[in-house]
């Protein structure tokens, strides 16, 4: 008698639960019959995509849609050239992904597996343990800094070092981190890179980097020349507003890029996404507007939440995580009936915290009114 299907799945898979994304707007419309809904659950850009992307998409439909029966450029030549020029790096050191999640998974598949371990922080992005356990690697969650620390719920890099051993394959660091919004000072990251053994891959996830203040933002590109084990990941899903098209990339040494590309699917970024990402990269005015508006609205939203006695975790991202002072899942569910979708963090072991995306001024006011209504009834 052979093994059952249940037995065929390896131990790492048995320890996983499927990732649950933010609730889609259409689901809420169907369930509650609502017509006016704002979604502030998935850290999307409230201003959509850049005007240049809209034009590029229209041009593609007019001139290039006839080529959709052809496979995309498997190497993403044109987009990689533009990314390489932006970062002053050789194109062969750029790896494209179906979102930056794809690059995270590819890195795990290359450098992790049975007998290996991955190190990451408590309250870090849920994808890190998923990609590690998916290849049957051990996961080592490092306790985060306490709520009374200078950077509450942030990464404790000194503690990271205590969890790294000869079997560590990958260390995942997010700055700013999702779902907390916390970040690491550039000198702290650099000191950590100097200490980590050169055979351990350090993934620096910078999905929210553009939202950081200039004074807080590291120049991770410069570190790539000194640390061959560094993988820097970026995305077009956040500041560029292209979450629905799924494009991300990694900047690495040539050696790491070679390893990753050996297992990368040849058409992992579709033709439309490749075309639109080039336009997005060139529209610097939209990026600047999104950065400036987010900073103003994030500060205003944090002040409003603090005025209500709700403690916010410091954030340099396009969202704020705050303590409801009560279980957050019932608050989240009640807010759905108000037509507002946010993100409860019970699955991140933060059962009294909600994460809210920084929206437009109007969206933020709708959110605050809904929150007031729900908390008054609680």
Rosetta blueprint (number, residue, H / E / L):
1 X L
2 X L
3 X L
4 X L
5 X H
6 X H
7 X H
8 X H
9 X L
10 X L
11 X H
12 X H
13 X H
14 X H
15 X L
16 X L
17 X L
18 X L
19 X L
20 X L
21 X L
22 X L
23 X L
24 X L
25 X H
26 X H
27 X H
28 X H
29 X H
30 X H
31 X H
32 X H
33 X L
34 X L
35 X L
36 X L
37 X L
38 X E
39 X E
40 X L
41 X L
42 X L
43 X L
44 X L
45 X L
46 X L
47 X L
48 X L
49 X L
50 X L
51 X H
52 X H
53 X H
54 X H
55 X H
56 X H
57 X H
58 X H
59 X H
60 X H
61 X H
62 X H
63 X H
64 X H
65 X H
66 X H
67 X H
68 X L
69 X L
70 X L
71 X L
72 X L
73 X L
74 X L
75 X L
76 X L
77 X H
78 X H
79 X H
80 X H
81 X H
82 X H
83 X H
84 X H
85 X H
86 X H
87 X H
88 X L
89 X L
90 X L
91 X H
92 X H
93 X H
94 X E
95 X E
96 X E
97 X E
98 X L
99 X L
100 X H
101 X H
102 X H
103 X H
104 X H
105 X H
106 X H
107 X H
108 X H
109 X H
110 X H
111 X H
112 X L
113 X L
114 X L
115 X L
116 X L
117 X E
118 X E
119 X E
120 X E
121 X E
122 X L
123 X L
124 X L
125 X L
126 X L
127 X H
128 X H
129 X H
130 X H
131 X H
132 X H
133 X H
134 X L
135 X L
136 X L
137 X L
138 X E
139 X E
140 X E
141 X E
142 X E
143 X L
144 X L
145 X L
146 X L
147 X L
148 X L
149 X L
150 X L
151 X L
152 X L
153 X L
154 X L
155 X L
156 X L
157 X H
158 X H
159 X H
160 X H
161 X H
162 X H
163 X H
164 X L
165 X L
166 X L
167 X L
168 X E
169 X E
170 X E
171 X E
172 X E
173 X E
174 X E
175 X L
176 X L
177 X L
178 X L
179 X L
180 X L
181 X L
182 X L
183 X L
184 X L
185 X L
186 X H
187 X H
188 X H
189 X H
190 X H
191 X H
192 X H
193 X H
194 X H
195 X H
196 X L
197 X L
198 X L
199 X L
200 X L
201 X E
202 X E
203 X E
204 X E
205 X E
206 X L
207 X L
208 X L
209 X H
210 X H
211 X H
212 X L
213 X L
214 X L
215 X L
216 X L
217 X L
218 X L
219 X L
220 X H
221 X H
222 X H
223 X H
224 X L
225 X L
226 X L
227 X L
228 X L
229 X L
230 X E
231 X E
232 X E
233 X E
234 X E
235 X E
236 X L
237 X L
238 X L
239 X L
240 X L
241 X L
242 X L
243 X L
244 X L
245 X L
246 X L
247 X L
248 X E
249 X E
250 X E
251 X E
252 X L
253 X L
254 X H
255 X H
256 X H
257 X H
258 X H
259 X H
260 X H
261 X H
262 X L
263 X L
264 X L
265 X L
266 X L
267 X L
268 X L
269 X L
270 X L
271 X H
272 X H
273 X H
274 X H
275 X H
276 X H
277 X H
278 X H
279 X H
280 X H
281 X H
282 X H
283 X L
284 X H
285 X H
286 X H
287 X H
288 X H
289 X H
290 X H
291 X H
292 X H
293 X H
294 X H
295 X H
296 X H
297 X H
298 X H
299 X H
300 X H
301 X H
302 X H
303 X H
304 X H
305 X H
306 X H
307 X H
308 X L
309 X L
310 X L
311 X L
312 X E
313 X L
314 X L
315 X L
316 X L
317 X L
318 X L
319 X E
320 X E
321 X E
322 X E
323 X E
324 X L
325 X L
326 X L
327 X L
328 X H
329 X H
330 X H
331 X H
332 X H
333 X H
334 X H
335 X H
336 X H
337 X L
338 X L
339 X L
340 X E
341 X E
342 X L
343 X E
344 X E
345 X L
346 X H
347 X H
348 X H
349 X L
350 X L
351 X L
352 X L
353 X E
354 X E
355 X E
356 X E
357 X E
358 X L
359 X L
360 X L
361 X H
362 X H
363 X H
364 X H
365 X H
366 X H
367 X H
368 X H
369 X H
370 X H
371 X H
372 X H
373 X H
374 X H
375 X H
376 X H
377 X H
378 X L
